[in-house]
Amino acid sequence: MKCIKCKGKAQIKLPQHNSRFCKTHFIEYFHNQVSKAIKNYRMLNKDDKVLVAVSGGKDSLVLWEVLNQLGYCPDGFYIDLGIDDYSRQSENTCRSFAQQRGLDLHTVSIPELMGGLGIKEISRKTRRNPCSVCGLIKRYYFNHYALNKKYNVIATGHNLDDEAATLMSNLTRWQTGYLSRQSPVLPKNHPAMVKKVKPLHRLTEKETGSYAVINRIPYIYEECPLAEGARSILYKKTLNYLEFYSPGTKRQFYLDFLKKGKYNFKDSEQANLTSCNTCGQPTTLETCAFCHLIERLEVKKQVLS
């Protein structure tokens, strides 16, 4: 098996592109895909103050590495979700990564901010799905922290598999508002909103994993223990089955949606975006979902410094 660029020995095979790459040219291909995503959607400028949401998993750490390699000088932001050993190992992995590269990592702790409650406890008390609670809390604090610290872009490690699974979920339930908003860029549509970008949206989970292995980036292999049974896993398995028999299906499904499909859906909520009467964060209601959560938990919300 030879690299299609240099005819040397290939280490990575990409059936969706009918391509094979050696280590050097796979890294070049990977960087080009990220650069193309950034350029096509005008995600970043070299003078932007960028905050990368890191979890200790391969996608977010690979994103942090690549943006740093491409000259964007981003900082990392880790949220301790209070999930026992899993959170401790994840934070240690992020800290080690940052220290080895001389990068800045900022951290906050959900138990410290939420009256000693972690995601598992919050899920039990509110009787809400842990992934739903986790997503709500992370979105709130990503935006809140970035806004307070004057970052103007938040970058997340969502890959092609993540985005295709989300698209399938939204389509099967005809979530037209979500379909109209699904994009590699979530723009700043409110004074208290920070722009969010997904530079890995053209790359699969397998590709980010290969990049991490080739570049010897240690990461947490285990899935979050609270994610067991999540619907997103089912959608990913379904898409992987289709991909096995028809390579390129995931890529075509998602990228063609961005080019042709999403403009057929209208977003009625975005036009009604206003400020939460409690915290001032963007919401479509008088009180945002996060503040409603705080009320149900009967805890005092801590302000980030």
HELIX and SHEET records of a PDB file:
HELIX    1   1 PRO A   15  HIS A   17  5                                   3    
HELIX    2   2 LYS A   23  ASN A   40  1                                  18    
HELIX    3   3 LYS A   58  GLN A   69  1                                  12    
HELIX    4   4 ASP A   84  ARG A  101  1                                  18    
HELIX    5   5 ILE A  110  LEU A  113  1                                   4    
HELIX    6   6 ILE A  119  THR A  126  1                                   8    
HELIX    7   7 PRO A  130  ASN A  148  1                                  19    
HELIX    8   8 LEU A  160  THR A  172  1                                  13    
HELIX    9   9 THR A  176  ARG A  181  1                                   6    
HELIX   10  10 GLU A  205  ILE A  214  1                                  10    
HELIX   11  11 PRO A  225  ALA A  227  5                                   3    
HELIX   12  12 ARG A  231  TYR A  245  1                                  15    
HELIX   13  13 THR A  249  ASP A  256  1                                   8    
HELIX   14  14 PHE A  257  GLY A  261  3                                   5    
HELIX   15  15 LYS A  262  ASN A  264  5                                   3    
HELIX   16  16 GLN A  270  ASN A  272  5                                   3    
HELIX   17  17 ALA A  289  LEU A  297  1                                   9    
SHEET    1   A 2 ILE A  12  LEU A  14  0                                        
SHEET    2   A 2 SER A  19  PHE A  21 -1                                        
SHEET    1   B 6 LEU A 105  SER A 109  0                                        
SHEET    2   B 6 ASP A  75  ASP A  80  1                                        
SHEET    3   B 6 VAL A  50  VAL A  54  1                                        
SHEET    4   B 6 VAL A 153  ALA A 155  1                                        
SHEET    5   B 6 LYS A 195  VAL A 197  1                                        
SHEET    6   B 6 VAL A 185  LEU A 186 -1                                        
SHEET    1   C 2 THR A 274  SER A 275  0                                        
SHEET    2   C 2 PRO A 282  THR A 283 -1                                        
END                                                                             
